[in-house]
Amino acid sequence: MRTLLLLLILICSPAQAQKLTLAANEWHPFTGEDLINQGYASDVVREIFRLAGYDVDVRIVPWSEAMEGTIKGDFDGLIAVWFTEERARQIHYTLPYMDNRIRFLKKRGSPIEFTGLDALKAYRIGVIEGYAYSPDFQARDDLNRVLGKSFTDNVRKVASGEIDLTLEDEIAGRFELINSAPELVRQVEFINPPLNQNPLHVAISRQNPDHEKIAADFNAAMAHFVKNEGIRSIQKMHGL
């Protein structure tokens, strides 16, 4: 009788959500320790995984640690990452859950126009090591890239004339400048058209033996999430 009772309890008890530890870097407004629910992208990904039956713990660490830790299996995955063929050999991508528009940024009043990458050969372009801005941009070895510590650091160099251009997702760039360096907002401006529109993915560590299933579960839940316009309520919460 006792055995039957225990069996009934196990059958009737709801299944516990599988726990995942996902890494992200400080990339406002998408990810960040001090943001609402650790950022817009963190909130979206956490909700999609909740629908898929997973409980997500987000760890905010430097970008290099997030990527290396995911490759090694210290983390189950990355919250927000752009696709490259090289990375795809080391991490398993989900389908994209949002897009980033990457734009160049110049000193306000500068005559520089973006008509194609060939037109930028004469300019010093501030970049951050490890960022995959676009396949075409990454493939060019005739562009003068200058490594910077952060986007804001690169913008300061643009404003001072130390470099000519930098680039970033437009939403992330505007958010960071308004909140971290408002004095720079009127000194610089984004250039049209965008360099690229980068789909944003979750990436699952290939060291996790269930990486394919986890990605498939995310993709299936995301279709339901998008169909029911779940992303709009999260956008409003984050003021986007």
N, C-alpha and C positions, 0 to 999 in steps of 0.2 A: 504493500500500500504506500509506504514511504517512498519507494523508488518511483512508483507511478506519479505521486504528487510532485516530486522533483522534476520528472520528465515534463509534466504539464507546465510547471513554472518556466522551464527553459524554452518550451515551445511558445508560450504566450508572451514571454518577455521580449521587448523590442531589441533588435540587433544593435550592438554598439557601433557607433561610427568609427571607421578606420581613421587613425590619426596620421597626418602628414605634416612635416616641418618644411616650409618653403622659405627660401631666402630672397631678399631684395635689398637694394641699396637706397640711399637717400636720393630720391628723384621726385621732387614735388611737382605737381600735386598727386602723382600716381602712387608713390610709395614713400613712407617716412615715419619715423618713430613718434613724432609729435603731432601728426595729422589725425583727423577723425578716422578711427578704425584702421590706423596705419596707412591711410591713403586711398584714393579713388580706385586704383587698380587692385589693391589688396582687398578692398571691400567687394568689388565685382567678382574676383576670383574666389574669395572665401564663400560667397553666396552660391556661386555655381557649384563648387565642390560640396556645399551643404546639401544642395538638391540631389547630388550624386551619391550622398551617403558618407561623406568624409568630413572630418573635423580638422581644420587647418590652423596651425600655429605659424605665424609669420615672424621671422627673425631679420631685423634690419642690420646689415653689416656692410663694410666697404665692397664695391663692385667686384674687385679681384677675388676677395674671399668668398663672395656669393657664387661666382662662376666656378672657381677652383673647388669649392666645397661640394657643389652639385656634381661636378665631374667625378670627384673622388667618392661620392656617396655620403658625405657628412650631412648633407641636406637631401630631402626627397626631390627637390626641384627649385625652380626659379619662378617668381611671381610674374615678372615682366621682362621679356627678352625678344630682340629682333632676330630674324632668321639669317644664318649664313650656312653655306655648305660645309665649311670646316667645323662649325659648332655641331651641326647635325650628326656628325660622326661620333660625337662625344655625349650628346644629350638628346632626349626624345621629345620632339615638339608636339604640342596640341595644335588644333586649328586656331587661327587668330580670334581674339575676342574683342579687339578694338584696333583702330589705326592711329598712327602718329604721322603728322605732316612735318617733314624736316625742311627748315628754311635757313638760308644764310642771313646773317645779321651784319650790318655795316654801321659806321659812324653816321649820325644824322646829317644829311646834306651832302654826303659823299656821292660822286657821280657814278659809282660802281653799279652796274646792272648785271643780272644773271641771265645770260642768253644761251648758256651751255657751259660745260666744264672747260672747253678750250679757251673761253674768254677769261678764265680765272688764273691762267698760268703766271701772270705777272704779280699776283697778290699773295700776301702771307696769310695763311688760313689757320686759325687756332682750333685745335682738336683735343679730345681727351683720349688717352691711350685705351685701347680695348673696345671703344664704341664702334658699332657697325652702322655707319650713317647711311650708306647705300652701296650696292655692289659696284656700280660704275665709279663712284667716288673712291672706293677702297682700291680699285684696280689701277687707278692712275698713279704712275710714278713720276709724272712731270709736274705735279702740283707741290707748292711749297707749304708743307704742313708744319705747324709749330705746336709742340705739345704744351698743354696747360694743365693746371691742377684741378680746375673745375670750370663749369660754364661761366659762372660769375667772374672768375679770374680772367677768362678769355674776353669777356665783355669789357672789363676794365682796360684790358690791353687794346681793344678796338677803340674805346673812347679816348684813350691817351695817344693813339696813333702808333703804338708799338707793333700792332698787327693790323691787317686791313679788314679781315672777315672772321667770323666764327659761325657755328651752326648748331641747331638744336631743334627738338620738337617745339612747335610754336606755343602750345598750351603750357608745357613745362617751362619753357624759357620765360614767358610773360609772368607766370606765377612766381618763379624764383626771383626775378628782378623786382617785382612789386613788393615781395615780402622780405627779401634779403638785401637788396641794394636799390631802393627806390630813386636814389639820386642819379642812377644811370638810365632810367627809363626814357627820359627826354633827350639823352645824348646819343641814342642808337635807334635803329629801325630795322625791321625785318624786310626782306626783299621777296618780291613775287617774280616768277612762280616758285612753288616748292621745288627743292632738289629731288625729293622723293616722298612717297607715302608708304611708310613702313608698317606692315601689320604687326601687332603686338601679340605674343604668344606666352603661354606657360610652357616651361621646359621641365621634363621629368628626368631624374638621374637614371642613366642606364645601369647603375649599380643596384637599383631597386629591382628585384626580380619581377615585380608586377608593373613595371613601367608602361608597358603597352596597354594593359587593362586600365590603369589609372588615367592615361590620356584618353582612351576610348570612353570611359565613364564621364570624364569632363566634357568631351565633345558632345555626347548625347544630352547631358544636362544643360549645356550651353544653348542648344537648339531650342529647348523648352524655355529657358530664361529669356532669350532674345524674342521668341514668339510672343511672350507675355509682357514685353517691354520693361523687364525688370531693371534694365540699365538706367532708365530715365529717373526713377525714384532715387537711385544712388547718385546720379549726377546732381540732382537738386540738393541732396544732403551735403554734397561737397562744394556747392556753389558754382558749378560748372555749366 
